[in-house]
């Protein structure tokens, strides 16, 4: 009759209670023998009678197919008298006999003994004190069974975990890109300041007496080109701009071009006031005060008052 369970539920294997599956073989008998051995050792059937009594066919199938009986040794301790005899009997069962019965009653037929003879041989090995073929289920096996019983919950948890891992990976990559960009910016700034140092050394080193007696047309053209590039460079660093404009102004003084010099010095002062860098002193603080105060770069070497805001405070 369809959807009708035939047999004694306590000794029926999962394939016997599964609707639409009647593919039984000798391993089905092994399961039943394991259930009988369980009862012989503990005095109790693998599944409590109250769970099976009056259970619907669907509930019975789910119980036998998905639920694993408590190990015989533990079941004995939980239900037997709390005395030395019960504890001694549980210790005798614990280990190899638990493993043998557990293997005989595996839910998956491929994990059971291949035949009743194989089960009997393993019991004989136990009695002889030899190593048995059965062993405790691995943690991976327990995890696989747990996932099979809770597919929906584990599926949702897997989706959440993948999302979290993906978020962490993306965040780490973004942080690494930001660090690379920061390092690249620092390298560019260092390079820019190195060039500024080099230019500063050349410009401050001009001797006014030599400059006055030489053809300064080429030098004036170079200074005009440098000032124009500073005007066009929108990404320039304000500190570097202040330093370069100040040095260009001093160079103009060295070749007796006071108007051009004043324009560059005033521009440097304006930048230092308008665009201080966050967390640092105004950009003009990087201008070398010794160059301005020494009189080098001015015709005749005489000191000239430093325009307001263009030099560092003494």
MARDOLO-631957 format. One record per atom (N, C-alpha, C, O): x, y, z. Coordinates in steps of 0.2 Angstrom, whole numbers, padded with zeros to 4 digits, always signed. Example, Ala and Ser with C-alpha at 12.3 -4.5 7.8 and 13.67 -1.06 7.14 Angstrom:
2
+0066-0028+0039 +0062-0022+0039 +0066-0016+0039 +0071-0017+0042 +0064-0011+0035 +0068-0005+0036 +0064+0000+0039 +0067+0006+0040 
//
This chain:
314
+0004-0006+0000 +0000+0000+0000 +0004+0006+0000 +0009+0007+0004 +0003+0011-0004 +0007+0017-0005 +0007+0021+0002 +0003+0021+0006 +0013+0024+0003 +0014+0028+0009 +0013+0025+0016 +0011+0028+0021 +0014+0018+0016 +0012+0014+0022 +0019+0011+0024 +0022+0007+0020 +0021+0012+0030 +0027+0009+0033 +0026+0002+0035 +0021+0001+0039 +0030-0003+0033 +0029-0010+0034 +0035-0012+0038 +0041-0012+0036 +0034-0014+0044 +0040-0016+0048 +0040-0013+0055 +0035-0010+0057 +0045-0015+0059 +0045-0013+0066 +0050-0007+0066 +0055-0007+0065 +0047-0001+0068 +0051+0006+0067 +0057+0006+0070 +0062+0008+0068 +0058+0002+0076 +0064+0003+0080 +0070-0001+0077 +0075+0001+0078 +0068-0005+0072 +0074-0009+0069 +0074-0007+0061 +0078-0011+0057 +0070-0002+0059 +0070-0001+0052 +0075+0004+0050 +0077+0009+0053 +0078+0003+0044 +0084+0007+0042 +0081+0013+0038 +0075+0013+0036 +0084+0019+0037 +0082+0025+0034 +0079+0023+0027 +0074+0026+0025 +0082+0018+0023 +0080+0017+0016 +0073+0013+0017 +0069+0013+0012 +0072+0010+0022 +0065+0006+0023 +0059+0011+0024 +0054+0009+0022 +0061+0017+0027 +0055+0021+0029 +0054+0027+0024 +0050+0031+0024 +0059+0027+0019 +0059+0033+0014 +0054+0031+0009 +0054+0026+0006 +0049+0035+0008 +0043+0034+0003 +0047+0034-0004 +0051+0039-0005 +0045+0029-0008 +0047+0029-0015 +0054+0026-0015 +0056+0025-0021 +0057+0024-0010 +0063+0020-0010 +0063+0014-0007 +0062+0013+0000 +0063+0009-0010 +0063+0002-0008 +0069-0002-0010 +0069-0009-0011 +0074+0001-0011 +0081-0002-0014 +0084-0005-0007 +0089-0001-0005 +0083-0010-0005 +0086-0013+0001 +0091-0019-0001 +0090-0022-0006 +0096-0020+0003 +0101-0025+0002 +0103-0027+0009 +0100-0026+0014 +0109-0031+0009 +0111-0034+0015 +0113-0029+0020 +0113-0030+0026 +0115-0023+0018 +0117-0017+0023 +0111-0015+0026 +0111-0012+0032 +0105-0016+0024 +0099-0015+0028 +0098-0019+0033 +0096-0017+0039 +0100-0026+0032 +0100-0031+0038 +0105-0029+0043 +0104-0030+0049 +0111-0026+0041 +0116-0024+0045 +0114-0019+0050 +0115-0019+0056 +0110-0014+0047 +0107-0009+0052 +0102-0012+0057 +0103-0010+0063 +0098-0016+0055 +0093-0020+0060 +0097-0023+0065 +0096-0023+0071 +0103-0027+0063 +0107-0030+0068 +0110-0025+0073 +0111-0027+0079 +0112-0020+0070 +0115-0014+0075 +0110-0012+0080 +0112-0011+0085 +0104-0011+0078 +0099-0009+0082 +0097-0014+0088 +0096-0012+0093 +0098-0021+0086 +0097-0026+0091 +0103-0026+0096 +0102-0027+0102 +0109-0025+0093 +0115-0025+0098 +0114-0019+0102 +0116-0020+0108 +0112-0013+0100 +0111-0007+0104 +0106-0009+0110 +0108-0007+0116 +0101-0013+0108 +0096-0014+0114 +0099-0019+0119 +0097-0019+0125 +0103-0024+0116 +0106-0029+0120 +0111-0026+0125 +0111-0028+0131 +0114-0021+0123 +0119-0018+0128 +0116-0013+0133 +0119-0012+0138 +0111-0009+0131 +0108-0004+0135 +0101-0006+0138 +0099-0003+0143 +0098-0011+0135 +0091-0013+0138 +0086-0008+0135 +0080-0009+0137 +0088-0004+0130 +0083+0001+0127 +0084+0001+0120 +0090-0001+0117 +0079+0002+0116 +0079+0003+0109 +0083+0009+0107 +0083+0014+0111 +0085+0010+0101 +0089+0016+0099 +0085+0022+0100 +0088+0027+0102 +0079+0022+0098 +0075+0028+0099 +0070+0027+0104 +0067+0022+0104 +0069+0032+0108 +0064+0031+0114 +0057+0029+0111 +0055+0032+0106 +0053+0025+0114 +0047+0023+0112 +0042+0028+0111 +0038+0028+0107 +0042+0033+0116 +0037+0038+0116 +0038+0043+0110 +0033+0046+0108 +0044+0043+0107 +0044+0047+0100 +0041+0043+0094 +0039+0046+0090 +0041+0036+0095 +0039+0032+0089 +0031+0031+0090 +0028+0030+0085 +0029+0031+0096 +0022+0029+0097 +0017+0034+0094 +0018+0040+0096 +0013+0032+0090 +0008+0037+0087 +0011+0042+0082 +0007+0046+0080 +0018+0041+0080 +0020+0046+0075 +0018+0045+0068 +0017+0039+0066 +0017+0050+0065 +0014+0050+0058 +0020+0047+0053 +0025+0047+0055 +0018+0044+0048 +0023+0041+0043 +0028+0046+0041 +0034+0045+0041 +0026+0053+0040 +0031+0058+0038 +0036+0059+0044 +0042+0060+0043 +0033+0060+0050 +0037+0061+0056 +0042+0055+0058 +0048+0056+0060 +0039+0049+0057 +0043+0043+0058 +0049+0043+0053 +0055+0041+0055 +0048+0045+0047 +0053+0045+0041 +0058+0050+0043 +0064+0048+0043 +0056+0056+0045 +0061+0061+0047 +0065+0059+0053 +0071+0060+0053 +0062+0056+0058 +0066+0054+0064 +0071+0049+0062 +0077+0050+0064 +0070+0043+0059 +0074+0038+0057 +0079+0040+0052 +0085+0038+0052 +0077+0044+0048 +0082+0046+0042 +0087+0052+0045 +0093+0052+0043 +0085+0056+0049 +0089+0062+0051 +0092+0062+0058 +0098+0065+0059 +0089+0059+0062 +0091+0059+0069 +0096+0053+0071 +0094+0048+0069 +0101+0055+0074 +0106+0049+0076 +0105+0047+0083 +0105+0052+0088 +0104+0041+0085 +0103+0039+0092 +0109+0041+0096 +0115+0041+0094 +0107+0042+0102 +0113+0043+0107 +0117+0037+0108 +0115+0031+0107 +0124+0038+0109 +0129+0033+0109 +0126+0028+0115 +0124+0030+0120 +0127+0021+0114 +0125+0016+0119 +0128+0018+0126 +0124+0018+0131 +0134+0019+0127 +0137+0021+0133 +0134+0027+0136 +0133+0027+0143 +0133+0032+0133 +0130+0038+0136 +0123+0037+0138 +0120+0039+0143 +0119+0033+0133 +0112+0031+0135 +0112+0027+0141 +0107+0028+0145 +0116+0023+0142 +0116+0019+0148 +0117+0023+0154 +0114+0022+0159 +0122+0028+0154 +0123+0032+0160 +0117+0037+0161 +0115+0039+0167 +0113+0039+0156 +0108+0043+0156 +0101+0040+0159 +0097+0043+0163 +0101+0034+0158 +0094+0030+0159 +0095+0025+0165 +0090+0023+0168 +0101+0022+0166 +0102+0017+0171 +0103+0020+0178 +0103+0026+0179 +0103+0015+0183 +0104+0017+0190 +0111+0021+0191 +0116+0019+0187 +0111+0026+0195 +0117+0029+0196 +0121+0026+0201 +0121+0027+0207 +0125+0020+0199 +0129+0016+0204 +0135+0014+0200 +0136+0015+0194 +0139+0011+0204 +0146+0009+0201 +0145+0004+0195 +0149+0004+0191 +0140-0001+0196 +0139-0006+0191 +0137-0003+0184 +0140-0005+0179 +0133+0002+0184 +0131+0006+0178 +0137+0009+0175 +0138+0009+0169 +0141+0013+0179 +0147+0016+0177 +0152+0011+0174 +0155+0013+0169 +0153+0006+0177 +0158+0001+0174 +0155-0002+0168 +0159-0003+0163 +0149-0003+0167 +0146-0006+0161 +0147-0001+0155 +0148-0002+0150 +0146+0006+0157 +0146+0011+0152 +0154+0012+0150 +0155+0013+0144 +0158+0011+0154 +0165+0011+0152 +0167+0005+0148 +0171+0006+0143 +0164-0001+0149 +0166-0006+0144 +0163-0005+0137 +0166-0008+0132 +0157-0002+0137 +0154-0001+0130 +0158+0005+0127 +0158+0005+0121 +0160+0010+0131 +0162+0016+0128 +0168+0015+0123 +0173+0011+0125 +0169+0018+0118 +0174+0017+0113 +0172+0012+0107 +0168+0014+0103 +0175+0006+0107 +0175+0002+0102 +0168-0001+0101 +0166-0001+0095 +0164-0002+0106 +0157-0005+0105 +0153+0001+0102 +0148+0000+0098 +0154+0007+0105 +0150+0013+0102 +0152+0013+0095 +0147+0015+0091 +0158+0013+0093 +0160+0014+0086 +0157+0008+0082 +0154+0010+0076 +0157+0002+0084 +0154-0004+0080 +0147-0003+0079 +0145-0003+0073 +0143-0001+0084 +0136-0001+0083 +0134+0006+0079 +0130+0006+0075 +0138+0011+0080 +0137+0017+0076 +0138+0016+0069 +0135+0018+0065 +0143+0012+0067 +0144+0010+0060 +0139+0006+0057 +0137+0007+0052 +0137+0001+0061 +0131-0003+0059 +0125+0001+0057 +0121-0001+0053 +0124+0006+0061 +0118+0010+0061 +0119+0017+0057 +0115+0021+0058 +0124+0017+0053 +0125+0023+0049 +0119+0025+0044 +0115+0020+0042 +0117+0031+0044 +0112+0033+0039 +0113+0031+0032 +0109+0029+0028 +0119+0032+0030 +0121+0031+0023 +0124+0024+0023 +0128+0022+0026 +0121+0020+0018 +0122+0013+0018 +0130+0012+0016 +0133+0007+0018 +0133+0016+0012 +0140+0016+0010 +0144+0016+0016 +0150+0014+0015 +0142+0018+0022 +0147+0019+0027 +0146+0013+0032 +0149+0012+0037 +0141+0009+0031 +0140+0003+0035 +0144-0003+0034 +0148-0002+0028 +0144-0008+0038 +0147-0014+0036 +0144-0017+0030 +0138-0016+0029 +0148-0020+0025 +0145-0023+0019 +0141-0029+0020 +0137-0030+0016 +0142-0032+0026 +0137-0038+0027 +0137-0039+0034 +0141-0037+0038 +0133-0044+0036 +0132-0046+0043 +0139-0050+0045 +0141-0049+0051 +0142-0053+0041 +0148-0056+0042 +0154-0051+0044 +0158-0053+0049 +0154-0046+0041 +0159-0041+0042 +0157-0038+0049 +0162-0036+0053 +0151-0037+0051 +0149-0034+0057 +0152-0039+0063 +0155-0037+0068 +0150-0046+0062 +0152-0051+0066 +0160-0051+0067 +0162-0052+0073 +0163-0050+0062 +0171-0051+0062 +0174-0045+0066 +0178-0046+0070 +0171-0039+0065 +0173-0033+0069 +0172-0034+0077 +0176-0032+0081 +0166-0037+0078 +0164-0039+0085 +0169-0044+0088 +0171-0043+0094 +0171-0049+0084 +0176-0054+0086 +0183-0050+0087 +0186-0052+0092 +0185-0046+0083 +0191-0042+0084 +0191-0038+0091 +0196-0038+0095 +0185-0035+0093 +0185-0032+0099 +0186-0037+0105 +0189-0035+0110 +0183-0043+0104 +0183-0048+0110 +0190-0050+0110 +0192-0052+0116 +0194-0051+0105 +0201-0053+0105 +0206-0048+0107 +0212-0049+0108 +0203-0042+0108 +0208-0036+0109 +0212-0033+0104 +0217-0030+0104 +0209-0035+0097 +0213-0032+0091 +0210-0025+0089 +0204-0024+0092 +0213-0022+0085 +0210-0016+0082 +0204-0017+0078 +0204-0022+0074 +0199-0013+0079 +0193-0014+0075 +0193-0010+0069 +0196-0005+0069 +0189-0012+0064 +0188-0008+0058 +0184-0002+0059 +0186+0003+0055 +0180-0002+0063 +0175+0004+0065 +0180+0009+0068 +0184+0008+0072 +0178+0015+0068 +0181+0021+0071 +0176+0027+0072 +0171+0027+0070 +0178+0031+0077 +0173+0037+0078 +0173+0041+0072 +0177+0042+0068 +0167+0044+0070 +0165+0048+0065 +0170+0054+0065 +0171+0057+0071 +0172+0056+0060 +0177+0062+0059 +0172+0069+0061 +0166+0069+0060 +0176+0074+0062 +0172+0080+0063 +0169+0083+0057 +0164+0086+0057 +0173+0081+0051 +0170+0083+0045 +0164+0080+0043 +0159+0083+0040 +0163+0073+0045 +0157+0070+0044 +0151+0073+0048 +0146+0073+0046 +0153+0074+0055 +0148+0077+0059 +0145+0084+0056 +0139+0085+0056 +0150+0088+0053 +0148+0094+0051 +0144+0093+0044 +0139+0097+0043 +0146+0088+0040 +0142+0087+0034 +0135+0085+0036 +0130+0087+0032 +0134+0081+0041 +0127+0079+0043 +0123+0085+0046 +0117+0085+0045 +0127+0089+0050 +0123+0095+0052 +0121+0099+0047 +0115+0102+0047 +0125+0100+0042 +0123+0105+0036 +0117+0102+0032 +0113+0105+0030 +0117+0095+0032 +0112+0092+0028 +0105+0092+0032 +0100+0093+0029 +0105+0093+0039 +0099+0093+0042 +0097+0100+0043 +0091+0102+0044 +0101+0105+0041 +0099+0112+0042 +0102+0116+0036 +0105+0121+0036 +0099+0114+0030 +0102+0117+0024 +0100+0124+0023 +0104+0128+0021 +0094+0126+0025 +0092+0133+0024 +0096+0138+0028 +0098+0143+0026 +0097+0136+0035 +0100+0140+0039 +0108+0141+0037 +0110+0146+0037 +0111+0135+0035 +0118+0135+0033 +0118+0139+0026 +0123+0142+0025 +0113+0138+0022 +0114+0142+0016 +0113+0150+0017 +0117+0153+0014 +0109+0152+0021 +0109+0159+0023 +0115+0161+0026 +0118+0167+0025 +0118+0157+0031 +0124+0159+0034 +0130+0160+0029 +0134+0164+0030 +0130+0155+0024 +0135+0155+0019 +0135+0162+0015 +0140+0165+0014 +0129+0164+0013 +0128+0170+0010 +0130+0176+0014 +0134+0180+0011 +0128+0176+0020 +0131+0182+0024 +0138+0182+0025 +0142+0187+0024 +0141+0175+0026 +0148+0175+0027 +0152+0177+0020 +0157+0181+0021 +0149+0175+0014 +0153+0177+0008 +0152+0185+0007 +0157+0188+0005 +0146+0188+0009 +0146+0195+0009 +0151+0198+0013 +0154+0203+0011 +0151+0196+0019 +0156+0199+0024 +0163+0198+0022 +0167+0203+0022 +0165+0192+0019 +0172+0192+0017 +0173+0196+0011 +0178+0199+0010 +0168+0197+0006 +0169+0201+0000 +0170+0208+0002 +0174+0212+0000 +0166+0210+0007 +0167+0217+0010 +0173+0218+0013 +0177+0224+0012 +0176+0214+0017 +0183+0214+0020 +0188+0215+0014 +0193+0219+0015 +0187+0210+0009 +0192+0210+0004 +0192+0217+0000 +0198+0220-0001 +0186+0219-0002 +0186+0226-0005 +0189+0231-0001 +0192+0236-0004 +0187+0231+0006 +0190+0237+0010 +0197+0236+0010 +0201+0242+0010 +0200+0230+0011 +0207+0230+0011 +0211+0232+0005 +0216+0235+0005 +0208+0230-0001 +0211+0233-0007 +0210+0240-0008 +0215+0243-0010 +0204+0243-0006 +0204+0250-0006 +0209+0254-0001 +0212+0259-0003 +0210+0251+0005 +0215+0254+0009 +0222+0253+0006 +0226+0258+0007 +0223+0248+0003 +0230+0247+0000 +0231+0252-0005 +0236+0255-0006 +0226+0253-0010 +0226+0258-0015 +0228+0265-0012 +0232+0269-0015 +0224+0266-0006 +0225+0273-0003 +0232+0274-0001 +0235+0279-0001 +0234+0268+0002 +0241+0269+0005 +0246+0270-0001 +0251+0274+0000 +0245+0266-0006 +0250+0267-0012 +0249+0274-0015 +0254+0277-0017 +0243+0277-0015 +0242+0284-0018 +0246+0289-0013 +0249+0293-0015 +0245+0287-0007 +0248+0292-0002 +0256+0292-0002 +0259+0297-0002 +0258+0285-0003 +0266+0285-0004 +0268+0288-0010 +0273+0291-0010 +0264+0287-0016 +0266+0291-0022 +0266+0298-0021 +0270+0302-0024 +0261+0301-0018 +0260+0308-0017 +0266+0310-0013 +0269+0316-0015 +0268+0307-0008 +0274+0309-0004 +0280+0309-0008 +0285+0313-0007 +0281+0303-0012 +0287+0303-0017 +0287+0309-0021 +0293+0312-0022 +0281+0311-0024 +0281+0316-0029 +0283+0323-0025 +0287+0327-0028 +0280+0324-0019 +0282+0330-0015 +0289+0330-0014 +0292+0335-0014 +0292+0324-0012 +0299+0324-0010 +0303+0326-0016 +0308+0330-0016 +0301+0323-0022 +0305+0325-0028 +0304+0332-0030 +0309+0336-0032 +0298+0335-0029 +0297+0342-0030 +0301+0346-0026 +0304+0351-0028 +0301+0345-0019 +0305+0349-0015 +0313+0348-0016 +0317+0353-0015 +0315+0342-0018 +0322+0341-0020 +0324+0346-0026 +0329+0349-0026 +0319+0346-0031 +0321+0351-0036 +0321+0358-0034 +0325+0362-0036 +0316+0360-0029 +0316+0366-0026 +0322+0368-0023 +0325+0373-0023 +0325+0363-0019 +0331+0364-0015 +0337+0365-0020 +0341+0370-0019 +0337+0362-0025 +0342+0362-0030 +0342+0369-0033 +0347+0373-0034 +0336+0371-0036 +0335+0378-0039 +0337+0383-0034 +0340+0388-0036 +0335+0383-0028 +0336+0388-0022 +0344+0388-0022 +0346+0394-0021 +0347+0383-0021 +0354+0383-0021 +0358+0387-0026 +0362+0391-0025 +0355+0386-0032 +0358+0390-0038 +0356+0397-0038 +0361+0401-0039 +0350+0399-0036 +0348+0406-0037 +0351+0410-0031 +0353+0415-0032 +0351+0407-0025 +0354+0411-0020 +0361+0412-0021 +0364+0416-0018 +0365+0407-0024 +0372+0407-0025 +0374+0413-0030 +0380+0413-0031 +0369+0416-0033 +0371+0421-0038 +0375+0427-0035 +0373+0430-0030 +0381+0429-0038 +0385+0434-0035 +0383+0441-0038 +0384+0441-0045 +0380+0446-0035 +0377+0452-0038 +0383+0455-0042 +0381+0458-0047 +0389+0455-0040 +0394+0459-0043 +0396+0456-0050 +0397+0459-0055 +0395+0449-0050 +0396+0446-0057 +0390+0447-0061 +0391+0448-0067 +0384+0446-0058 +0378+0447-0062 +0378+0454-0066 +0375+0454-0071 +0380+0459-0062 +0379+0466-0065 +0384+0467-0071 +0382+0471-0075 +0389+0463-0071 +0394+0464-0077 +0393+0459-0082 +0397+0459-0087 +0387+0455-0082 +0386+0450-0087 +0380+0451-0091 +0376+0455-0089 +0379+0447-0097 +0373+0448-0100 +0368+0444-0097 +0368+0437-0097 +0363+0447-0094 +0358+0443-0090 +0352+0442-0094 +0347+0440-0091 +0352+0443-0100 +0345+0441-0104 +0343+0434-0104 +0337+0433-0103 +0348+0430-0104 +0346+0422-0104 +0344+0421-0097 +0339+0417-0097 +0347+0423-0092 +0345+0422-0085 +0338+0425-0084 +0333+0422-0081 +0336+0431-0087 +0330+0434-0086 +0325+0430-0089 +0319+0429-0087 +0326+0427-0095 +0321+0423-0099 +0320+0416-0095 +0314+0414-0094 +0325+0414-0092 +0324+0407-0088 +0320+0409-0082 +0315+0405-0080 +0321+0415-0078 +0317+0417-0073 +0309+0418-0075 +0305+0416-0071 +0308+0421-0080 +0302+0422-0083 +0298+0415-0084 +0292+0415-0083 +0302+0411-0087 +0299+0404-0089 +0297+0400-0082 +0292+0397-0082 +0301+0401-0077 +0300+0398-0071 +0294+0400-0068 +0290+0397-0065 +0293+0407-0068 +0288+0410-0065 +0281+0409-0068 +0276+0408-0065 +0281+0408-0075 +0276+0406-0079 +0273+0399-0077 +0267+0398-0077 +0278+0395-0077 +0276+0388-0075 +0273+0387-0068 +0268+0383-0067 +0275+0391-0064 +0272+0391-0057 +0265+0394-0057 +0261+0391-0054 +0264+0399-0062 +0257+0401-0063 +0252+0396-0066 +0247+0396-0064 +0255+0392-0070 +0251+0387-0074 +0250+0381-0070 +0245+0377-0071 +0254+0379-0065 +0254+0373-0062 +0249+0373-0056 +0250+0376-0051 +0243+0370-0057 +0237+0371-0052 +0239+0366-0047 +0236+0367-0041 +0243+0361-0048 +0244+0355-0043 +0250+0357-0038 +0252+0353-0034 +0253+0363-0039 +0259+0364-0035 +0258+0364-0028 +0252+0366-0026 +0263+0363-0024 +0262+0363-0017 +0264+0370-0015 +0268+0373-0017 +0259+0373-0010 +0260+0380-0008 +0267+0381-0005 +0270+0386-0006 +0269+0377-0001 +0276+0378+0002 +0281+0378-0003 +0286+0383-0003 +0281+0374-0008 +0286+0374-0013 +0286+0380-0017 +0291+0383-0019 +0279+0382-0019 +0278+0388-0023 +0281+0394-0019 +0285+0398-0022 +0280+0395-0012 +0283+0400-0009 +0290+0401-0009 +0293+0406-0010 +0293+0395-0008 +0301+0395-0008 +0303+0397-0015 +0308+0401-0016 +0300+0394-0021 +0303+0395-0027 +0302+0403-0029 +0306+0406-0032 +0296+0405-0028 +0294+0412-0029 +0299+0417-0026 +0302+0422-0028 +0301+0415-0019 +0305+0419-0016 +0312+0419-0019 +0315+0424-0019 +0314+0413-0021 +0321+0413-0024 +0321+0416-0031 +0326+0419-0032 +0316+0416-0034 +0315+0419-0041 +0316+0427-0040 +0319+0430-0043 +0312+0429-0034 +0313+0436-0033 +0320+0438-0031 +0322+0444-0033 +0323+0434-0027 +0330+0436-0025 +0335+0436-0031 +0339+0440-0032 +0333+0431-0036 +0337+0431-0042 +0336+0437-0046 +0341+0440-0049 +0330+0440-0047 +0328+0446-0050 +0332+0452-0047 +0335+0456-0051 +0333+0452-0040 +0336+0457-0037 +0344+0457-0039 +0347+0462-0040 +0346+0451-0040 +0353+0450-0041 +0355+0453-0048 +0361+0455-0049 +0350+0453-0053 +0351+0456-0059 +0348+0462-0060 +0347+0465-0066 +0347+0466-0055 +0344+0472-0055 +0337+0473-0058 +0337+0477-0062 +0333+0469-0056 +0326+0469-0059 +0321+0470-0053 +0318+0465-0052 +0321+0475-0050 +0317+0476-0044 +0309+0475-0044 +0306+0472-0040 +0307+0477-0050 +0299+0477-0051 +0297+0469-0051 +0293+0467-0048 +0301+0466-0055 +0299+0458-0056 +0301+0455-0049 +0297+0450-0047 +0306+0457-0046 +0307+0454-0039 +0302+0455-0034 +0300+0451-0031 +0299+0462-0034 +0294+0463-0029 +0288+0459-0031 +0284+0457-0027 +0286+0458-0037 +0280+0454-0039 +0281+0447-0037 +0276+0444-0034 +0286+0444-0037 +0287+0437-0035 +0287+0437-0028 +0284+0432-0025 +0290+0441-0024 +0290+0441-0017 +0283+0442-0014 +0281+0439-0009 +0280+0447-0017 +0273+0448-0015 +0268+0442-0016 +0264+0441-0012 +0269+0439-0022 +0265+0433-0023 +0267+0428-0018 +0262+0424-0016 +0273+0427-0016 +0275+0422-0011 +0272+0423-0005 +0269+0419-0001 +0271+0430-0003 +0268+0432+0003 +0261+0430+0003 +0258+0428+0008 +0258+0431-0002 +0250+0430-0003 +0249+0423-0002 +0244+0421+0001 +0253+0419-0006 +0252+0411-0005 +0253+0409+0002 +0249+0405+0004 +0258+0411+0005 +0259+0409+0012 +0253+0411+0017 +0252+0408+0022 +0250+0416+0015 +0244+0419+0019 +0238+0415+0018 +0234+0414+0022 +0237+0414+0011 +0230+0411+0009 +0230+0404+0009 +0224+0401+0010 +0235+0400+0009 +0235+0393+0008 +0240+0389+0013 +0244+0386+0011 +0239+0391+0019 +0243+0387+0024 +0241+0379+0024 +0235+0378+0023 +0245+0375+0025 +0244+0368+0024 +0241+0365+0031 +0244+0368+0036 +0236+0361+0031 +0233+0358+0037 +0238+0355+0042 +0242+0351+0039 +0238+0357+0048 +0242+0354+0053 +0249+0357+0053 +0254+0354+0056 +0251+0362+0048 +0258+0364+0048 +0258+0372+0048 +0252+0375+0047 +0263+0375+0049 +0264+0382+0049 +0263+0384+0042 +0263+0380+0037 +0261+0391+0041 +0260+0393+0034 +0266+0392+0030 +0272+0391+0032 +0265+0391+0024 +0270+0389+0019 +0276+0393+0019 +0281+0391+0018 +0275+0399+0020 +0281+0404+0020 +0286+0402+0025 +0292+0404+0025 +0284+0398+0030 +0289+0396+0035 +0294+0392+0033 +0300+0391+0036 +0294+0389+0026 +0299+0385+0024 +0304+0389+0020 +0310+0387+0018 +0303+0396+0019 +0308+0400+0016 +0314+0401+0020 +0313+0402+0026 +0320+0401+0017 +0326+0401+0021 +0327+0408+0023 +0329+0412+0019 +0326+0410+0029 +0327+0417+0031 +0334+0419+0030 +0335+0425+0029 +0339+0415+0030 +0346+0417+0030 +0347+0420+0023 +0351+0425+0022 +0344+0417+0018 +0344+0420+0011 +0341+0427+0010 +0344+0431+0007 +0336+0428+0014 +0333+0435+0014 +0337+0440+0018 +0337+0446+0016 +0339+0438+0024 +0342+0443+0028 +0349+0444+0027 +0352+0449+0029 +0353+0440+0023 +0360+0440+0022 +0362+0446+0017 +0367+0448+0017 +0357+0448+0013 +0358+0453+0008 +0361+0450+0002 +0362+0453-0003 +0362+0443+0002 +0364+0440-0004 +0359+0440-0009 +0353+0439-0008 +0360+0441-0016 +0355+0441-0021 +0352+0448-0022 +0348+0449-0026 +0355+0453-0018 +0353+0460-0019 +0359+0464-0022 +0365+0463-0020 +0358+0469-0026 +0363+0473-0029 +0367+0476-0023 +0364+0479-0019 +0373+0475-0023 +0378+0478-0018 +0378+0474-0012 +0382+0476-0008 +0374+0469-0011 +0374+0465-0005 +0371+0468+0001 +0372+0466+0006 +0368+0474+0000 +0365+0477+0006 +0358+0474+0008 +0355+0472+0003 +0357+0474+0014 +0350+0471+0016 +0345+0475+0014 +0345+0481+0013 +0339+0471+0013 +0333+0474+0011 +0327+0472+0016 +0327+0466+0017 +0323+0476+0018 +0317+0473+0022 +0313+0468+0019 +0312+0468+0013 +0312+0462+0023 +0308+0457+0020 +0301+0459+0019 +0298+0461+0024 +0298+0458+0014 +0291+0459+0013 +0287+0456+0018 +0288+0450+0020 +0281+0459+0021 +0277+0456+0026 +0274+0449+0024 +0271+0449+0018 +0275+0444+0028 +0272+0437+0026 +0277+0433+0022 +0275+0427+0021 +0282+0436+0019 +0286+0432+0014 +0292+0428+0018 +0294+0423+0015 +0294+0430+0024 +0299+0426+0027 +0297+0423+0034 +0291+0425+0036 +0301+0419+0037 +0299+0416+0043 +0300+0420+0049 +0305+0425+0048 +0296+0420+0054 +0298+0424+0060 +0304+0423+0063 +0306+0417+0063 +0308+0427+0065 +0315+0426+0068 +0314+0422+0075 +0319+0421+0078 
//
